[in-house]
């Protein structure tokens, strides 16, 4: 790290926000979840600052429907908890409050906090972040400018400390502050920059792109659980095909999964195009409201590589070939994915459903699927993986069940002659 980065100021002058009045922006209360509005109004009516924060503000301004509505406030967690009986306090690194509503809906309320990046002389990655702060400090600790916009329920204005609205209108992904330093302090921000560029089709600014490429190898310094969770968010976010291409261009994909570089790393890689085609189907399923399970996503990411590797094998037809294929999948898939420590249950099921695809390698569409396969708990996931691969496995299950439904008539057993009646008198 550069020498001048080691001695940062403890206190920096708080920037003055740009206030965009209601008449000059497009965010309406009609676009905000009613339960999130209840939380905002209750905090405001009890004398606290209450802002809608983060991705929900960004998405509404982009004309999209946010998945979650998060609230920022100057109230401390215990004060928030006392205001909402339907809530609980969670978190170890930083405590926040979850407010529960009907239908399993959760509104998260966090107290404004300052960034640990401002601590003096500490060059460690992933510092603790437990210090409460001001709205300005909370905006400056966020990863990207388009994620640092606030909506103030008091007067329905937008509060912008980092020119986030300007970047939103210009279609730019920009780090808050020095991108190289911020990505060094928490390399997971690299993944978030690539994710939001893929989801919005925005362009990474030059300094942000250079920081992504420079700091991507530091992802191996992060806890594996964080990296794994962020990767799964990329795959199930509805823009996985675009993410795959941008992750390739920036090299982030190969920092996460070096096993994929020999196969997807070439500029004209047919295997990467095949993977992108699969993830376009994944994105379509998510858009329809039928998102694939985690094992299906993991198997899809590596599927073109599995098929490429299997081309060197001699796999005979019939049950012997299916057994050979299943053994190959169980051996090859965990090896390809080992740099990202996927949950054991996810990897096990990915191997199980990958093994079932051995039935699709045989061309007979009327081939009967054995009952021991169709009655497995993972068969629904196997059908979903087949759909992502552009094949139909479910109909073979129907054929199987129709054949299995023909019950054989029980043969009547002939009665044996009664020895007592046939005994001579």
N, C-alpha and C positions, 0 to 999 in steps of 0.2 A: 504493500500500500504506500501511496505517496506520503512523504514526510509531513506535508502541510495538512493532510487529512487527519493526522493523529491528535491535533489540538484544536478542537472545535469550541466555539463559544458556548458557554452554558446557557446564556440567555440571548436570544436574537430579538430585534425589534419586531413586535407583532405587526403583520401587514394590515393595512386598512382594507376591509372588504369592499367589493363592488356590489351594490344593492340593486337588483333588477326588480322594479315594482311589478305588481300583478298585470298591469296593462301591457307590459312589454315582454311577457314570456307566455308560453303555451301550457304550462302545468296547471291543471285544474283540479279542484277537490273531487270532481266527478271521477277522475282517473285514479284516485287513491282508495285503497281498501277501506270500507267503513269502520272496521275494527281498529285499523291503524289510526284513523281519524279520532276515534274515541280515546286512544292512548295519548295522542298529541294534545287534544283539547283538555283532558284531565290534568296533564302535567302543566299546561299553560294556565289553566284556571286556578291551580294551586301555587302560582307565582314562579314556576320554573321556566327556563328557556326550553323550548321543544322544537326540534328540527326533524324533518324527514331527511334521511342522509343516504349516501352511497349509491348503489346500483339502481335503486328504485327511482331516484330522481333522474338519473341518466336515461333509464329505459322509457319513462313516461315522456321525457322531452324528445326521445327518438320515435315516439308513437308506438312503443311496444308495451306488452303487458308484463310487468315485473313478476317474478316468482315469489319474492319476499319484499316486505316493507319494513325497513329498519328505522329506528328512532334514536336520535342523539339528544342528550339533555345535560344540564349542569347539576341535576339531582343526583345524589349518591345512590348506589345500589340499594341500600337499606331503606332510603326514603322512597324510592320507586316501589319497592316491595310492599311497603306499608300502604301505598296508594291503591295497589291492585291485589286483592285477596286471591285472585286466580293467577298467581305468578310464583316463580321460584328464582332464586339467585344461583347462578352457575359460574364455572370458570375458575382456573387456578392462576394462569398468567395474568388475566384481567377479568374481574368479576363483572358480569352483566346480568340482566333480568329478562327472563322469558315470561311473556304474558300470554295465557292460553285462552282460546275462544272455541266455540263449537266447531265441529267438523275437523278437529285436529289442527286448527290454524294457530300459528305462533307468531307473535310480534316481539322482536328482540329490541330491548332498550339498553343502550350503553351510555355510560357517563363519558363526557368529553375527556380525552386524554392526550398527553403530549408524547412525542416520539422519543424512544430511547436513543435515537441517532444523535441527539444533542448532548449526550454525556461526554465528559472530557476524558481524552487519553485512553479510551477503551476501544480496541481494535477487534473485538470478538464478533463473530457472526452470531445472529439470533440472540441479541441481548434481551433481558427481561423488559417488560413494558407494562409497568404497574402504576404509573404516575398520572393522577388526574390533571386535566389541563383546561384550557379555554377553547371556545369554538375555533379560533384561529389556529391554535396548536393542533387541534384535532384534524383540521383540514390539511395542515402541512405534514402530518404523519402518514397520510394516505398514499397509496401507491401511484395512482395516475390522476391527472388533472380532471378528467371527465368523471372520475369517481369521487371527487371532493366537493361537489356541489351540494348545497343545503337548501331546503325549502322551509321557510319560517311560517309556522301556523299562526303567529300573532298578527301578521299583516299580509300573508300570502305572497311574500316576496321570495326571490332567489338570493342567496348569500354566497358570493363567489370570492374566495381568497386567492385563487391560483390561475385565474383566466381560463377556468374549465369550460365555461360556456362558449368562449371563442374557439377553443380546440374542438368542441363538440360540433359547432357549425362548420368548421374547416375540415372535419374528418381526420383529425390527428390524434395519435396515441402518444402522449408525452408523460414522462415521469415527473412527479412532484419533486422539485429540488434537483440536485446533482444526480443524474441517473446512474453513473458509475458507482458512486458512493452508496446510494440507496440500494442498488442491486447487490453490492458486496455485503452490506449489513444484513440483508435478508434475500438470498438468491431465489426464493420462491417468487419474488416479484418478477423475475424473468418470465416465469410461466404465465403469470397474470397479464403481463404486457402482450405476450403472443396470443393468449386466449381472447383478450378483448379486441385485438386487431382482427382476429379471424371472425369473431362474432359480429362485429360492426362493419367489416370491410374497410376500416380506417387504415391509414398509413402510419407506420412507426416513424417518429421524427428521427433525424440522423443521429443525434446524441443518444436517444433511447435504443435505436437499433444497434449502435456500436457497443453500448453497455450490455445488451442482451448477448451479443456474440462474445464479448470479453468475459462475462461473468457466468456463462451457462455451465461451465465445468464445475463451478462451485456448488452446484445443486447436490453433489455427493457429500457436502458438509451438512446438509439439512437432515433432520430426522426422516427416515424412510417413510414413516406413516404420513407425514405432511406431503411429501412428494407424490406418494401413491394416491392420496385423496385428491390432490390437484390434478393429476393425470386423469383420474376417473371423471372429474368435473369437465375436463376438456372433451372426453369421449361422449359424455351424455348431455352436453350443452346445446345440442341441436345444430352445431356448426363443425362437426368433427371432420368432415371432408376438407373444408377450408383450413382448419387447424392443422391437419396432417401436412398439407402443402407448405404452410408458413413455418411449421416446426422443422420441416426439411430444409427450407431455404435459410433459416437462421442457424441450423445445426442443433437446435434444442432437442429435436427428436433423438439424435444420436448421443447426446449427453445423458438423456434418460435411458435409452435402450441401445447401447453400442452394438448389440447383436443384429440390429436391423440395418446398419449402415452398408454392409456388403450387398444387401438386396435392394434397399430403397434409396441408397445414397447417390446413385448416378442421376444426372440431370434428366435423362430420358428413360428412367427406369420403368419398364412395363409392369413390374411387380408393385411399385408404388401407385401406379395408375389403377391397378386392380384393387389395391387396398382403398384408394379414394372412391372407387365405384361402390365397394361394399359400404363405406361410411356414408355415401349419399343415400343408400337405402336405410341405413340406421337413422340418419337425420329425418328421412321421410316418415319412418315409424314414430319417431319422437313428435313430429309435427301432427301426426294423427292421434296422439295421445296414447300410444301403445309402445312405450319405450322399452328397448331390450334390457335384459338383466345384465348385471356386471359380468357374469361368466360369458355371455354371448358377446359382449363388447371386447373382452380380452381375447377370446378365440378369433374374432373378426380381425383384430389388429395384426395378428400373426398368421392368418390363414394363407395368404399368398406365399409366404415363406415356407409354410408346412407343405404346400403342394409342390413347390419348387424342390425342396429337399427330398420329397417322396418320389420324385421322378427318377431318381437314381436307384430306387429299390425295385426288386422283383416281387410284386404283390399278386398272387394268383387269384382267380375268381373264387366265389363261394365262401364258405365259413372260414376256411384256412386263411384267405386273403383278408377277411374282416378282422380276424384275430391279429394278423400281422400289422394291419393298419392301426388297430387300437393300441398295440404295443408301441408302435412308432410314435403315435401322438403323445402317449404318456411319457415317453422318453424325451422327445424333441421340444414339446411346448414349455415345460418348466425350465429347460435349459435356455430357451430364447428369452424367457421373461424374468430370469433370475436377478437381473440388476435392479428391478423394481419388485419389492417384496410384497406381491399381492397376497391377500389373505388366503390361508390354506384352503378354506372352504370354497373360495372363488376359483382358485387354480384347480382344485380337485374336480369341481363341476365342469369347468372349461374342458378338462381332459375327458370327462365322461361324455359330454355332448359332442366333442370332436371325434371321439371313437364311434359314436352312432352314425356319423357322416360316412362311415365305411359302406353303409347300405346304398348311399347315393352314388358311389363309385361304380356300381353295377347298373346297367342301363334299363333293365326290365322294370317298367313303372308299376307292374302288377305284382312285383315281388312281395311275398308275404313277410311282414315284420313279426318276429316272435313275440308272444305275449309277455315274456320276461323283459322285453325292451319297452313295449308300449305302456306297461303298468309301472314303470320306474318313475320316481318323483322328478327326475330331470328330463323326462321326455318332452314336456312343454317347452323347456329351454332349447332342446334339440330341434324341435319344429321351428322355433324362432330363428335359430342359427341357420337352418336350411333356407328360411325365407330371406335372410340377409344375403345368402349365397345365391339367391335367385332360383332355388329349387323348392320342391314340394314334398315334404315328408309326412304331413298330416294325412293326406289322402291314402297313403300306404297303410297308415294305422287303421283307417276306415275299412279298407279292403281286408286287413287282417282280422278286425273285429267281426266283419260280416261272415268270413269263413269260419272263425272260431265260434260264431253263434249257432252254427248248424250242429245241434246236439244229436248224437247217435242214440238210436232207440235201444233201450235196455232189452236184452234178450231175457225171455222168461225162463227161469230154471225149471226143468222138468221135475215133477215131484217124484221122489223115490217111493217105490212100493212099500207100504207099511208091513214090516216083518211080522207083526202080530196078526194081521188080517190074513196074510198069505200062508201062515203056519198050518200045516195039516192037522186036522182034528184027531 
